[in-house]
Amino acid sequence: MNYRLKTVVITLATTACLNAGRAVAEEVTASDPTLNLSGYGTFGYVRTDTNLAEYSNLGQPKGADKGGSFSVDSRLGVQATAIFDSTFSTTIQALSRYNGEGNWKPSIEWAFVRANLGQGFGLRVGRMGTPYFQLSDYRNVGYASLWSRPPQESYNHNPFSSHDGFDLLWQGEVRGVLLNTQVYAGRSKVILYNNPFRLDKIRGINATAEIGPLTLRAGYAVVKIGYERPEVNQLVEGLRALGEIPLPEFTGMTSLANELIPKNKNASFSGVGMSLDWKNMIVIAEYTRRMIDTVSPDTLGWYTTFGYRLGSVTPYVTFSEKRQTSARTTNLIPSQDAVSIYGLPPQVVGALPSLQAGVETVLSEQAHKTTALGLRWDIRRNVALKMQHEWIRLRDSQAIGLFSNQKPGFVDKTYNVTTIVVDFVF
C-alpha cells in the first residue's frame, strides 16, 4: 500500500484531508450539490523512563512520564465539505486534542471557501492548512503517515498548522511530472503552554513534484512573530532596570532586553523533502530550518526514515536530529560576587541569579538526536495499529518542544520513549 496515494484517494472520496472535494467538484453540476462528511482520529498511549520531566508535543502543558499518558497523541477530527457546483465549495474541519491550554476544547482547523478558476488554478479564502512541512496537508491525520508521530526534530520547529487568509493553488502536468504549487498569505494564532503566540504578515510558497513513486517538495515562508509570556515580560523589565545602573557590569542590559521583547520579530521557515514508495520500499526524508531575529537560536532539523512493507505490516527505522545553527549569545548578567564591591541594594543583588537563569533559558541550545524503531500494522481497512520506540539523546536538558515540567536532576543523556497508537479514518 502506498500510504500517500491511498490517503489522497480517501481524501477525495471522504474529504478527510486538504483539497477535499476538488476532484469531485469538477464532475458535478450546479443542479447536483453534495455534502460529504468524514473524520479521523488517533487513540494513543505514551510512556517514558523518567519522572524528572514529561514528554509532550510542543505547547502541551503536561505530558508523559513513567506513569504514561493517553493525552499526548490522542485526537479526533471531523470534517464537512459542501460542493455547490463545479466552481464553488466550502470546507469546515473541527479538531479536539489535548491543547496548549491544557484542555480538549475543539478548535476550528479549517473553514474556507474554494473557487476552481480553471486551467488547474484554485483559490481558497478563510482558514486553511499552512504547508510549512512535507506532511502539512495531513499533519493531524495519523493514519496518513507511517509513524506513530512525525519526527519532532523537524516538526516542532513550527507549531502553527493553519492560517487565516488565502492561498492560490495550481496543479498541472509537465512532461509526465505532476506539479503542485501554493502561494499563501495571512496570519495565525496558537496557544502554547497557556500563552498566546502569533504569526503576522505570513507570506509563503510551497511546491511539489511527483515523478512516478518519487515526490519532491520545497517550501519557504517569512513571518512576523510575537508572543505573550509573563515570565519573559518580567525578565525584560528586570534587564531594563539593570541597564539603568551606571556600572560597566550592566552595560548592554538594555540592548539585551530589547532583543528579548517578543513582538514583531522577523522569522523565516524553510524546508525541502522527498518521499519514495517503490515496490515494498519506503524512504522519507526532510530538512527544515527556522531563523528568527532575536537572541533565541536559529535551528535546523532533519530526519530520514526507511521502511519495508511485508504484507499488512511495515517495520521502519528513523534517524533524526535538531541542532542550533546560530552562534550562542553570551549571558552577560554578572554574578553576585562580581558586583558585591559596589554596595548595591540587596534587592538588586538578590535578583541577579533569577535573571541569569531566565536569560540562560532563552539562550539555551536546542540540540538532540533520536533513533526510532517502529512498526505499522494495517489491521483492517482504514484502521492501523502502530508501535514506536525512541532513543532520544539530549545535548541540552532544556529540550524545548520535547520535555516539559523539568525537575532538578533532569540532565543530558539518552531517554526512552515508547508509543502505541491506533489511527483510523471514517
Backbone hydrogen bonds, N-H to C=O, Kabsch-Sander energy under -0.5 kcal/mol:
donor,donor_aa,acceptor,acceptor_aa,energy
3,Y,1,M,-0.8
6,K,2,N,-3.0
7,T,3,Y,-2.1
8,V,4,R,-2.0
9,V,5,L,-2.2
10,I,6,K,-2.7
11,T,7,T,-2.9
12,L,8,V,-2.6
13,A,9,V,-1.8
14,T,10,I,-3.0
15,T,11,T,-2.5
18,L,137,D,-0.8
20,A,17,C,-1.2
22,R,19,N,-2.0
25,A,21,G,-2.9
26,E,22,R,-1.3
27,E,24,V,-2.0
28,V,24,V,-0.7
28,V,25,A,-0.6
32,D,29,T,-2.2
34,T,83,I,-2.1
36,N,81,T,-2.8
38,S,79,Q,-2.3
40,Y,77,G,-2.3
41,G,424,F,-2.3
42,T,75,R,-2.5
43,F,422,V,-2.3
44,G,42,T,-0.6
45,Y,420,I,-2.7
46,V,69,S,-2.5
47,R,418,T,-2.1
48,T,65,D,-1.8
49,D,416,N,-1.0
54,E,404,S,-2.8
55,Y,64,A,-2.9
56,S,402,L,-2.6
60,Q,57,N,-2.2
64,A,55,Y,-2.8
66,K,50,T,-0.6
68,G,65,D,-1.5
69,S,46,V,-2.2
74,S,70,F,-0.5
75,R,42,T,-2.2
76,L,96,S,-2.1
77,G,40,Y,-3.1
78,V,94,A,-2.3
79,Q,38,S,-2.7
80,A,92,I,-2.6
81,T,36,N,-2.5
82,A,90,T,-2.5
83,I,34,T,-2.7
83,I,81,T,-0.6
84,F,82,A,-0.7
84,F,88,F,-1.7
85,D,88,F,-1.5
89,S,114,R,-1.9
90,T,82,A,-2.3
91,T,112,F,-2.4
92,I,80,A,-2.5
93,Q,110,W,-2.5
94,A,78,V,-2.5
95,L,107,S,-2.6
96,S,76,L,-2.7
98,Y,71,S,-0.6
98,Y,74,S,-0.7
99,N,97,R,-0.7
99,N,103,N,-2.5
100,G,191,I,-0.5
102,G,99,N,-1.8
107,S,95,L,-2.6
109,E,93,Q,-1.8
109,E,107,S,-0.9
110,W,93,Q,-1.4
111,A,127,R,-2.8
112,F,91,T,-2.0
113,V,125,V,-2.4
114,R,89,S,-3.2
115,A,123,L,-2.7
116,N,87,T,-2.6
117,L,115,A,-0.7
117,L,121,F,-1.9
118,G,121,F,-0.9
121,F,118,G,-1.9
122,G,169,L,-2.1
123,L,115,A,-2.4
124,R,167,D,-2.4
125,V,113,V,-2.1
126,G,165,G,-2.6
127,R,111,A,-1.9
128,M,126,G,-0.5
128,M,163,H,-2.0
130,T,161,S,-1.8
132,Y,130,T,-2.0
136,S,133,F,-1.2
138,Y,135,L,-1.0
139,R,136,S,-1.3
141,V,138,Y,-0.7
142,G,140,N,-1.3
144,A,141,V,-1.6
145,S,142,G,-1.7
154,S,151,P,-1.3
155,Y,151,P,-2.2
156,N,152,Q,-1.7
157,H,154,S,-1.4
158,N,155,Y,-0.5
161,S,159,P,-0.5
163,H,128,M,-2.4
164,D,187,R,-3.4
165,G,126,G,-3.1
165,G,163,H,-0.6
166,F,185,A,-2.1
167,D,124,R,-1.9
168,L,183,V,-2.9
169,L,122,G,-3.2
169,L,167,D,-0.5
170,W,181,T,-2.0
171,Q,120,G,-1.7
172,G,179,L,-2.1
174,V,177,V,-2.5
177,V,174,V,-1.7
178,L,176,G,-0.6
178,L,210,E,-2.0
179,L,172,G,-3.5
179,L,177,V,-0.6
180,N,208,T,-2.2
181,T,170,W,-2.5
182,Q,206,N,-2.4
183,V,168,L,-2.2
184,Y,204,G,-2.3
185,A,166,F,-2.0
186,G,202,I,-1.5
187,R,164,D,-1.7
188,S,199,L,-2.7
190,V,197,F,-2.3
192,L,190,V,-0.6
192,L,195,N,-3.0
193,Y,59,G,-3.0
194,N,100,G,-2.4
195,N,192,L,-1.6
197,F,190,V,-2.9
198,R,226,G,-3.5
199,L,188,S,-2.7
200,D,224,K,-3.3
202,I,186,G,-2.8
203,R,222,V,-2.0
204,G,184,Y,-2.4
205,I,220,Y,-2.4
206,N,182,Q,-2.3
207,A,218,A,-2.5
208,T,180,N,-2.5
209,A,216,L,-2.3
210,E,178,L,-2.7
211,I,209,A,-0.6
211,I,214,L,-3.4
212,G,210,E,-0.5
214,L,211,I,-2.0
215,T,275,S,-2.6
216,L,209,A,-2.7
217,R,273,G,-2.5
218,A,207,A,-2.3
219,G,271,G,-2.4
220,Y,205,I,-2.3
221,A,269,F,-2.3
222,V,203,R,-2.4
223,V,267,A,-2.6
224,K,200,D,-2.8
225,I,265,K,-3.1
226,G,198,R,-2.0
227,Y,262,P,-2.5
228,E,196,P,-2.2
229,R,227,Y,-0.5
232,V,229,R,-0.8
233,N,229,R,-2.2
234,Q,230,P,-2.4
235,L,231,E,-1.7
236,V,232,V,-2.5
237,E,233,N,-2.1
238,G,234,Q,-2.3
239,L,235,L,-2.3
240,R,236,V,-2.3
241,A,237,E,-2.0
242,L,238,G,-1.9
243,G,239,L,-2.2
244,E,240,R,-0.8
244,E,241,A,-0.7
245,I,242,L,-1.8
247,L,245,I,-2.5
250,F,247,L,-1.6
251,T,248,P,-1.4
253,M,250,F,-1.7
256,L,252,G,-2.2
257,A,253,M,-2.3
258,N,254,T,-2.2
259,E,255,S,-1.7
260,L,256,L,-1.4
261,I,257,A,-0.9
263,K,261,I,-1.7
265,K,225,I,-2.5
267,A,223,V,-2.1
268,S,291,M,-2.6
269,F,221,A,-2.4
270,S,289,R,-2.2
271,G,219,G,-2.1
272,V,287,Y,-2.2
273,G,217,R,-2.5
274,M,285,A,-2.6
275,S,215,T,-2.1
276,L,283,V,-3.1
277,D,213,P,-1.9
278,W,281,M,-2.0
279,K,277,D,-0.5
281,M,278,W,-2.7
282,I,307,G,-2.6
283,V,276,L,-2.4
284,I,305,T,-2.1
285,A,274,M,-2.6
286,E,303,Y,-1.9
287,Y,272,V,-2.9
288,T,301,G,-3.1
289,R,270,S,-2.6
290,R,299,T,-2.8
291,M,268,S,-2.3
293,D,266,N,-2.9
294,T,292,I,-1.9
299,T,290,R,-1.9
300,L,323,R,-2.4
301,G,288,T,-2.7
302,W,321,E,-2.2
303,Y,286,E,-1.8
304,T,319,F,-2.2
305,T,284,I,-3.3
306,F,317,V,-2.6
307,G,282,I,-3.0
308,Y,315,P,-1.9
309,R,280,N,-3.2
310,L,313,V,-3.6
313,V,310,L,-1.6
314,T,376,R,-3.0
316,Y,374,G,-2.5
317,V,306,F,-2.2
318,T,372,A,-2.5
319,F,304,T,-2.4
320,S,370,T,-2.3
321,E,302,W,-2.3
322,K,368,H,-2.5
323,R,300,L,-2.3
325,T,298,D,-2.6
326,S,298,D,-1.0
332,L,330,T,-0.9
339,V,335,S,-0.8
339,V,336,Q,-0.7
340,S,337,D,-0.9
342,Y,339,V,-1.6
343,G,340,S,-1.0
344,L,339,V,-0.5
348,V,345,P,-1.0
349,V,345,P,-1.9
350,G,346,P,-3.0
351,A,347,Q,-0.9
351,A,348,V,-0.5
352,L,348,V,-0.7
352,L,349,V,-1.0
355,L,351,A,-2.0
356,Q,352,L,-2.8
357,A,353,P,-2.4
358,G,354,S,-2.3
359,V,355,L,-2.4
360,E,356,Q,-2.3
361,T,357,A,-1.9
362,V,358,G,-1.6
363,L,359,V,-2.4
364,S,360,E,-1.0
367,A,365,E,-0.8
368,H,322,K,-2.0
369,K,393,R,-2.4
370,T,320,S,-2.4
371,T,391,W,-1.9
372,A,318,T,-2.6
373,L,389,H,-2.5
374,G,316,Y,-2.6
375,L,387,M,-2.4
376,R,314,T,-2.2
377,W,385,L,-3.1
378,D,312,S,-2.8
379,I,377,W,-1.4
379,I,383,V,-0.5
380,R,383,V,-1.4
383,V,380,R,-2.2
384,A,423,D,-2.7
385,L,377,W,-2.9
386,K,421,V,-2.8
387,M,375,L,-2.2
388,Q,419,T,-2.6
389,H,373,L,-2.9
390,E,417,V,-3.0
391,W,371,T,-2.8
392,I,390,E,-0.6
392,I,415,Y,-3.1
393,R,369,K,-3.3
393,R,391,W,-0.6
394,L,392,I,-0.7
394,L,413,K,-2.2
395,R,367,A,-2.5
396,D,367,A,-0.6
399,A,396,D,-1.5
402,L,399,A,-2.3
403,F,399,A,-1.8
404,S,54,E,-3.0
404,S,402,L,-0.5
407,K,52,L,-2.7
410,F,407,K,-1.9
411,V,409,G,-0.9
413,K,411,V,-0.6
415,Y,392,I,-2.8
417,V,390,E,-2.2
418,T,47,R,-2.9
419,T,388,Q,-3.0
420,I,45,Y,-2.5
421,V,386,K,-2.3
422,V,43,F,-1.8
423,D,384,A,-2.8
424,F,41,G,-2.2
425,V,382,N,-1.6
426,F,39,G,-2.5
